Amino acid sequence: MPQNMMPLIMDNQKTILLVDDEEGTLDFLEYNLIKSGYEVYKASNGIEAIKLAEEVKPRLILLDVMMPEMDGIETCLEIRKKKELKDSMIAFLTCRGEDYSQIIGFNSGADDYIRKPIRFNVLLYRLEAMLRRAKRNKEQSEIIFREITLLKDRYSIVVNNNEIPLPKKEFDLLAFFINNSGKVFTREEILMQLWGEDTLVGDRTVDVYVNRLREKIGIDYFRTVKGFGYGMNLT
């Protein structure tokens, strides 16, 4: 952690919190990210990470899944409870690639999954893509589509006067569909837009998230083109 730590202003600053119990991984990432223009903070476990995140409010959090005391999933869930950290983007570092484990991670509030061993040029690309998505997400605080109002400051929606909180990835998927209403996207296009290139998740992940949104909002809002993909019904 930089010795001259001061309260940070989030706008347009490349601040990142690295969380991993492997000292070598932290040192490798810190060295290369500083060279790439990032302001880097480090934590070796989930408890320390939560405390440090509340202090510095990083734009990005790179979080190892397998850690003692508090694992990455638990840490992510706790971070997502903090209103002051709602704009922080979280990516998991993991050796695991199964769809089910990634879905659990995204349900806990993660924005991306990055596989170990780390290829730094790929990692850097994914982090920059997350920053671009974060910037787009802040452009509108409220979106209205038919009977649905998206409240971006709370990651919830209002449907027929009922407010429904959504996991962050479900919210992002619904916002993507609504911002592109009238269009139908393939699963591959949805994965590219929501998870980025080199994503570890498969097509089944998109089906799972669309079905969850249907259960919460209603099937009539969504359009399915068999053998192609998904979109929103305009009426």
C-alpha positions in Angstrom: 0.0 0.0 0.0 1.4 3.5 -0.9 2.7 5.2 2.2 1.1 8.5 1.3 -2.4 7.0 1.3 -5.1 9.8 1.1 -8.8 9.7 0.5 -9.4 9.1 -3.2 -11.8 10.7 -5.7 -13.2 7.9 -7.9 -13.8 9.9 -11.1 -11.2 9.0 -13.8 -8.8 7.4 -11.4 -7.4 4.0 -12.1 -7.4 2.7 -8.5 -7.3 -1.0 -7.9 -7.4 -3.2 -4.8 -5.6 -6.5 -5.1 -6.7 -9.3 -2.8 -4.8 -12.6 -2.7 -3.1 -14.7 0.0 -0.2 -15.5 -2.3 2.5 -12.8 -1.7 4.2 -13.6 -5.0 1.0 -13.0 -6.9 0.4 -9.7 -5.2 3.9 -8.5 -5.8 3.8 -9.5 -9.5 0.5 -7.7 -10.1 1.4 -4.6 -8.1 4.7 -4.1 -10.0 3.1 -4.5 -13.4 -0.1 -2.5 -12.7 1.9 0.4 -11.3 3.9 0.4 -14.5 0.6 0.5 -16.4 -0.6 3.6 -14.6 -2.7 2.2 -11.8 -2.7 3.2 -8.2 -2.5 -0.1 -6.3 -3.6 -1.2 -2.9 -3.1 -4.7 -1.5 -4.8 -7.0 1.0 -3.9 -10.6 1.9 -7.3 -11.8 3.1 -11.0 -10.9 2.8 -11.3 -9.2 6.2 -8.4 -6.9 5.5 -9.8 -6.3 2.0 -13.2 -5.1 3.2 -11.7 -2.6 5.6 -9.3 -1.3 3.0 -12.0 -1.0 0.4 -14.1 1.1 2.7 -11.1 3.5 3.2 -9.9 3.9 -0.4 -13.1 3.1 -2.4 -11.2 1.6 -5.4 -12.6 1.6 -8.9 -11.5 -2.0 -9.4 -11.1 -4.9 -7.0 -9.2 -8.0 -8.1 -10.3 -10.8 -5.7 -8.9 -14.3 -5.3 -11.6 -16.9 -4.8 -9.7 -19.4 -2.6 -8.5 -17.6 0.6 -8.3 -18.6 4.3 -10.5 -16.9 6.9 -13.0 -15.5 4.4 -13.0 -16.7 0.8 -13.6 -14.5 -2.2 -17.3 -15.2 -2.6 -18.0 -14.2 1.1 -15.8 -11.1 0.6 -17.6 -10.1 -2.5 -21.0 -10.5 -0.8 -19.9 -8.3 2.1 -18.4 -5.6 -0.2 -21.7 -5.5 -2.2 -23.6 -4.7 1.0 -21.6 -1.4 1.3 -23.4 1.4 -0.4 -20.2 3.4 -0.7 -18.7 0.6 -2.8 -21.6 0.2 -5.2 -19.6 1.6 -8.1 -16.5 -0.6 -7.5 -16.1 -3.2 -10.2 -15.1 -6.7 -8.9 -13.2 -9.4 -10.9 -12.5 -12.8 -9.4 -9.1 -14.5 -9.9 -9.6 -18.3 -10.0 -8.2 -21.6 -11.1 -11.6 -23.0 -11.5 -13.5 -22.7 -14.8 -16.8 -24.6 -14.3 -20.0 -22.7 -15.3 -21.7 -23.4 -11.9 -18.9 -21.9 -9.9 -18.8 -18.8 -12.1 -22.6 -18.4 -11.8 -22.2 -18.5 -8.0 -19.5 -15.8 -8.3 -21.6 -13.5 -10.5 -24.6 -14.0 -8.2 -22.4 -12.7 -5.3 -21.9 -9.5 -7.3 -18.8 -10.0 -9.4 -18.4 -8.3 -12.7 -15.9 -10.6 -14.3 -13.9 -13.8 -13.9 -10.2 -14.0 -14.8 -8.4 -17.4 -14.8 -5.0 -18.2 -13.3 -2.2 -18.5 -14.3 -2.4 -14.8 -15.0 -1.4 -13.5 -18.5 -0.8 -9.9 -17.7 -1.6 -8.5 -21.1 -5.0 -10.3 -21.0 -5.6 -9.1 -17.4 -4.8 -5.5 -18.4 -7.3 -5.7 -21.3 -10.0 -7.1 -19.1 -9.5 -4.4 -16.4 -9.6 -1.6 -19.0 -12.8 -3.1 -20.4 -14.3 -3.2 -16.9 -13.5 0.5 -16.5 -15.2 1.3 -19.8 -18.3 -0.6 -18.7 -18.3 1.2 -15.3 -18.2 4.6 -17.1 -21.1 3.6 -19.3 -23.1 2.4 -16.3 -22.9 5.7 -14.6 -24.2 7.8 -17.5 -27.9 7.1 -16.6 -29.2 6.8 -13.0 -32.7 5.8 -14.1 -34.1 4.0 -17.1 -37.7 3.5 -18.0 -39.0 0.7 -20.3 -42.8 0.0 -20.4 -43.8 -0.8 -16.8 -40.2 -1.2 -15.7 -38.0 1.4 -14.0 -34.3 0.6 -13.5 -32.8 2.3 -10.5 -29.1 2.2 -11.2 -28.0 3.7 -7.9 -29.6 0.8 -6.0 -29.3 -2.0 -8.5 -33.1 -2.6 -8.3 -36.1 -2.3 -10.5 -39.6 -1.1 -10.0 -42.4 -3.1 -11.7 -46.0 -2.1 -11.1 -45.0 -0.1 -8.1 -43.1 -3.0 -6.5 -39.3 -2.6 -6.1 -37.3 -5.7 -6.7 -33.6 -5.8 -5.9 -31.4 -7.7 -8.5 -28.0 -9.2 -8.3 -25.6 -6.9 -10.2 -25.2 -9.1 -13.2 -28.9 -9.7 -13.6 -29.3 -5.9 -13.4 -26.6 -5.3 -16.0 -28.2 -7.8 -18.4 -31.6 -6.3 -18.1 -30.2 -2.8 -18.6 -28.3 -4.0 -21.7 -31.5 -5.5 -23.1 -33.5 -2.3 -22.4 -30.9 0.0 -23.8 -31.0 -2.0 -27.0 -34.7 -2.7 -27.0 -36.0 -3.9 -30.4 -32.8 -5.8 -31.1 -32.1 -9.5 -30.6 -28.7 -10.6 -29.6 -27.0 -14.0 -29.9 -25.7 -15.6 -26.8 -22.2 -14.9 -28.0 -22.9 -11.2 -28.4 -24.5 -11.0 -25.0 -21.4 -12.7 -23.4 -19.1 -10.3 -25.3 -21.1 -7.2 -24.0 -21.6 -8.3 -20.4 -18.6 -10.5 -19.7 -16.1 -9.3 -22.4 -13.7 -11.2 -24.6 -12.0 -14.3 -23.3 -14.8 -14.9 -20.9 -14.8 -18.2 -19.0 -18.5 -18.6 -18.9 -20.5 -20.5 -21.5 -23.7 -20.1 -23.4 -25.7 -21.8 -20.6 -24.9 -18.9 -18.4 -27.0 -16.5 -20.6 -29.9 -18.9 -20.5 -29.7 -19.1 -16.7 -29.7 -15.3 -16.3 -32.6 -14.7 -18.8 -34.7 -17.4 -17.0 -34.1 -15.7 -13.6 -35.2 -12.4 -15.0 -38.3 -13.9 -16.5 -39.2 -15.4 -13.1 -38.9 -12.0 -11.4 -40.3 -9.7 -14.0 -42.5 -11.9 -16.3 -42.0 -13.8 -19.5 -43.9 -11.2 -21.7 -41.0 -8.7 -21.5 -38.5 -11.0 -23.2 -38.3 -12.1 -26.7 -36.7 -15.4 -27.6 -35.7 -16.3 -31.2 -35.2 -20.1 -31.2 -31.7 -21.1 -32.2 -30.5 -17.4 -32.2 -30.8 -15.5 -29.0 -32.7 -13.0 -26.8 -34.0 -9.4 -26.7 -36.9 -7.3 -25.2 -40.4 -7.2 -26.5 -41.4 -3.6 -27.2 -45.1 -4.1 -26.4 
